[in-house]
Amino acid sequence: MRVRAFNVGEPLPELNEPHALAIIRPWVDAGSAGSLTLSCLETQLGAGELARLARPGSFFDLTRYRPSLRREEGRAEVDIPNVVVSYGVREGAHDFLFMQLLEPHMLAEAYVDSILELFKFFSVRRYCLLGSMYDVVPYTRPLLVTGGASNLALQNELEVARVVSSDYQGPTTILHLLGQRAVQMGMETLSLVVHLPNYLVMPEDYRGVKRLMEVLHALYGVSMPESDLEKANEQEEEVARLAEQVMQQESRLRLVLKQLEASYDSRFEEEKDETRLSPEVERFLRDLDKRFG
């Protein structure tokens, strides 16, 4: 059946006031931490496909999101980039919609309307955006997660999970409208973005997955699979080992690390004034950004 721009598979599952968890690629998915977290939850709950766009070329420039060619039993198959929505059922709890969203290149308002219509069709109660970004944060502290919620009770839950209120303002994705419109429809909304050290880049950062899953565990009781947890712990050990080697060669990095730790710690104190980095450290970090691209 058709719901706006989406083809929805039948028979329709019976879902209990589902919560929609979404990632937006390629926006805010550093180290694929957001995507990996969503995949982790899909695997854990044995998620089944629910919907996908009927004509993805209506919203995406397919010279930018390239189709891929694969061969199967001697036949050539073309996979077109698309939005895939799956669902997971939990006993005695809210079910989930998992949304792998792509940022649109055209007809963005119609794209947003179609996603919201899908929320309405399945009586979605809460919309949650998961993401990851690179930032100047210390590797010696638990990874910083910033975000926000649409009501005080949910905001309190985030604070208990040590999520810091986001103060970002500036360029964003058109899909930021999803949260605003969802609130107008009477839904709860929240966002969770984990901040990864920009000087320790990994293509698949399971440290970020681990931190996001810690917050989701506080909210929903879900757990990270042992195999993924082992990957995260191995990455943390490798990062600590490599960083210590570098610091022995670059003594000034110890000063940088101390200031990053002080700035990080100040975000969890009651005082609103954050510790400022010294001009020397800020110059050094700008140099690091240039060196690591």
C-alpha positions in Angstrom: 0.0 0.0 0.0 1.0 3.6 -0.4 1.5 6.2 2.3 2.5 9.5 0.5 5.9 8.8 -1.1 6.4 5.4 0.7 5.5 1.9 -0.3 4.4 0.1 2.8 4.6 -3.7 2.9 1.6 -5.8 3.8 0.3 -7.4 6.0 0.8 -4.5 8.4 2.3 -5.4 11.7 0.5 -4.5 14.9 2.7 -2.0 16.7 2.4 -0.7 20.3 2.8 3.1 20.2 6.1 2.9 18.4 9.1 5.2 19.0 10.9 6.2 15.8 14.7 6.1 16.0 16.4 7.7 13.0 19.8 8.4 11.6 20.5 10.9 8.8 23.2 10.1 6.3 25.6 11.6 5.4 24.8 14.3 7.9 26.0 13.8 11.5 27.2 10.2 11.1 30.9 10.6 11.9 32.7 7.3 12.2 29.3 5.7 11.2 28.5 5.6 15.0 24.9 6.6 14.4 24.4 4.1 11.6 26.1 1.3 13.6 24.0 2.0 16.6 20.8 1.7 14.6 22.0 -1.5 12.9 22.9 -2.9 16.3 19.3 -2.3 17.5 17.8 -3.7 14.3 19.9 -6.9 14.6 19.1 -7.3 18.3 15.3 -7.1 17.8 15.3 -9.0 14.5 13.8 -6.0 12.7 11.8 -6.6 9.5 11.5 -4.2 6.6 8.3 -2.0 6.8 8.6 0.6 4.1 10.8 2.4 1.5 10.4 5.2 -0.9 8.5 4.3 -4.1 10.6 6.6 -6.3 13.8 7.7 -4.5 14.9 9.7 -7.5 12.1 12.2 -6.8 14.2 13.4 -3.8 17.8 12.3 -4.3 20.3 13.3 -7.0 21.5 9.9 -8.1 24.7 11.3 -9.4 25.6 12.2 -5.8 24.1 9.1 -4.1 25.3 6.6 -6.7 23.4 3.4 -7.4 25.6 0.3 -7.1 25.8 -2.7 -9.4 26.1 -6.2 -8.1 26.0 -9.6 -9.8 23.9 -12.4 -8.5 23.7 -15.8 -10.2 25.0 -14.4 -13.4 22.4 -11.5 -13.4 23.3 -7.8 -13.0 21.2 -6.1 -10.2 21.1 -2.3 -9.6 20.6 -1.2 -6.0 19.3 2.4 -5.9 20.0 4.4 -2.7 16.8 4.6 -0.7 15.2 5.3 2.7 14.5 2.0 4.5 12.1 1.9 7.4 12.1 -1.3 9.5 10.3 -2.2 12.7 11.2 -4.1 15.9 8.7 -5.6 18.4 9.3 -5.7 22.1 7.3 -7.6 24.7 5.4 -5.4 27.1 7.1 -2.2 25.9 6.9 0.4 23.1 7.9 -1.0 19.7 10.4 0.7 17.4 10.5 2.1 13.9 14.1 2.2 12.6 14.6 4.9 9.9 17.7 5.1 7.8 17.1 8.5 6.3 19.1 10.2 3.5 19.3 13.9 3.3 17.2 15.1 0.3 18.5 17.1 -2.6 15.1 18.3 -3.9 11.4 18.5 -3.0 12.6 18.5 0.6 9.3 19.7 2.0 7.4 16.9 0.3 10.0 14.4 1.7 9.5 15.7 5.2 5.7 15.6 4.8 5.9 12.0 3.7 7.9 10.9 6.7 5.5 12.7 9.0 2.6 11.1 7.3 4.2 7.7 8.0 4.6 8.7 11.7 0.9 9.5 11.8 -0.1 6.3 10.0 1.7 4.1 12.5 0.7 6.3 15.6 4.4 7.1 16.4 4.6 8.5 19.9 8.2 9.6 20.0 10.8 10.6 17.4 14.5 10.3 18.3 17.4 11.4 16.2 20.7 9.5 16.7 24.0 10.9 15.4 27.7 11.4 15.8 30.1 14.2 15.0 33.8 15.1 15.3 34.8 17.5 18.1 37.8 18.6 20.2 37.1 16.4 23.1 39.5 14.4 25.4 39.9 10.7 24.8 40.4 10.2 28.5 36.8 10.9 29.4 33.5 9.2 28.5 32.5 10.4 25.1 30.4 13.5 25.3 26.7 13.2 24.2 24.7 16.3 23.6 21.1 16.6 22.8 17.7 17.8 23.9 14.1 16.8 24.5 10.7 18.3 23.9 9.5 18.1 27.5 10.9 18.5 31.0 10.4 14.8 32.1 12.3 13.5 29.1 15.0 16.2 29.5 15.4 15.0 33.1 15.9 11.4 31.8 18.7 12.7 29.5 20.4 14.5 32.4 20.4 11.3 34.5 22.1 9.6 31.5 24.7 12.5 31.5 23.5 14.0 28.2 24.5 17.7 28.0 22.0 20.2 26.5 23.1 21.2 23.0 23.8 24.9 22.4 24.5 24.5 18.7 23.2 27.1 16.2 24.2 27.5 12.6 23.8 25.5 9.3 21.8 22.4 9.6 19.8 19.8 7.6 16.3 20.4 6.3 15.3 17.3 8.2 15.6 19.3 11.4 12.0 20.2 10.5 11.0 16.7 11.5 11.5 17.4 15.1 9.7 20.7 15.0 6.7 19.3 13.1 6.5 16.2 15.2 6.1 18.4 18.3 3.3 20.2 16.6 1.6 16.8 16.0 1.8 16.1 19.7 4.8 13.7 19.6 7.7 13.7 22.0 11.1 14.3 20.4 14.7 14.0 21.5 18.1 14.1 19.9 21.3 12.3 20.9 24.7 13.2 19.2 27.9 11.6 20.4 31.1 13.7 20.0 34.2 11.8 18.8 37.8 13.0 19.1 38.6 14.7 15.8 42.3 13.7 16.2 41.5 10.0 16.4 39.4 9.3 13.4 38.1 5.7 12.7 35.9 4.6 9.8 33.8 2.5 12.2 33.9 4.0 15.7 32.5 1.5 18.1 33.4 3.8 21.0 30.7 6.1 19.8 28.3 3.2 19.5 29.1 2.1 23.1 28.3 5.6 24.4 25.1 6.0 22.5 24.0 2.5 23.6 24.7 3.5 27.2 22.2 6.4 26.9 19.6 4.2 25.1 20.0 1.6 27.8 19.0 4.3 30.3 16.0 5.2 28.2 14.9 1.8 27.0 16.8 -0.9 28.7 18.4 -2.1 25.5 21.9 -3.6 25.7 24.9 -3.6 23.3 25.8 -7.1 21.9 28.9 -8.6 23.5 30.7 -8.8 20.1 30.3 -5.0 19.5 31.2 -4.2 23.1 34.5 -6.1 22.6 35.2 -4.1 19.5 34.6 -0.8 21.4 36.8 -1.9 24.3 39.6 -2.9 21.9 39.4 0.5 20.2 39.5 2.3 23.5 42.7 0.3 24.5 44.3 1.0 21.1 43.5 4.7 21.4 45.0 5.0 24.8 48.1 3.1 23.7 48.7 5.2 20.6 47.9 8.5 22.4 50.4 7.7 25.1 53.1 7.1 22.5 52.4 10.3 20.8 52.4 12.3 24.0 55.8 11.0 25.0 57.1 12.5 21.7 55.1 15.7 21.9 55.2 17.1 25.5 52.9 20.0 24.6 50.1 17.6 23.9 49.9 16.9 27.7 49.0 20.6 28.2 46.4 20.3 25.4 44.9 17.2 27.0 44.7 18.9 30.5 42.8 21.8 29.0 40.5 19.6 27.1 39.7 17.6 30.2 39.1 20.9 32.2 36.8 22.1 29.4 34.9 18.8 29.4 34.6 18.6 33.2 33.2 22.1 33.3 30.2 21.1 31.2 29.0 18.8 33.9 29.4 21.4 36.7 26.5 23.5 37.9 28.3 26.8 36.9 27.3 27.9 33.4 30.7 29.4 32.7 32.8 26.8 30.8 36.6 26.6 31.1 38.0 28.4 28.1 40.9 27.0 26.2 44.0 29.2 26.1 44.8 31.0 22.8 48.0 28.8 22.4 46.0 25.6 22.7 43.3 26.9 20.3 46.0 27.7 17.7 47.5 24.3 18.2 44.1 22.6 17.7 43.5 24.6 14.5 46.9 23.3 13.3 45.8 19.7 14.1 42.5 20.3 12.1 44.6 21.3 9.1 47.0 18.4 9.5 44.2 15.8 9.8 41.9 17.4 7.3 
